[in-house]
Amino acid sequence: MNKIKQFLYKIYKLSWKITQPQTIGVRAILIKNNKILLVKHTYSDQWFLPGGGLKKGEKLENAIKRELNEELGVEVNETQLHGVYQNFYEGKRDYIIVFKTENFEISPKKDQEIEQYEFFDFLNIPEKTSPGTRKRIKELLENKMAYHGDW
């Protein structure tokens, strides 16, 4: 990253501390053949659960269905709540609702934001999987459902 971009990013982060923006996001645990789907975005080298932001006036379940369809061409038939989380990193107030489903169809479509997606064995996820995603997988393996807490 060049010096100008680094400087602008620091100003952006400082604005979060001042304005304390609040965001609401949705993520999905997609399971097929005892494997979990993770995505790698074009702007990060880490792997994440797929999902995105809630639009104004949008219902949570509609938001996750829309995000999955837009980013991956996934058609979700039903969802189950996995948990509700909060993240106050970098001065932002993020709230993340995680759904789980094994009832979906996926097409080869993917959004420009998604560099790669892949199904992984639960016990063999990539080294560069985000900490929040690792925690959600651990909860799943420990059969913790409708969980809440920090991201």
ABEGO torsion letter per residue (X at the ends): XBAAAAAAAAAAAAAAAAAGBBBBBBBBBBBBGGBBBBBBBAABABBBBBEEBBBBGBBAAAAAAAAAAAAAGBBBABBBBABBBBBABGGBBBBBBBBBBABBBBBABBBAABABBBBBBAABBBAABBAAAAAAAAAAAAGBBGBBEBX
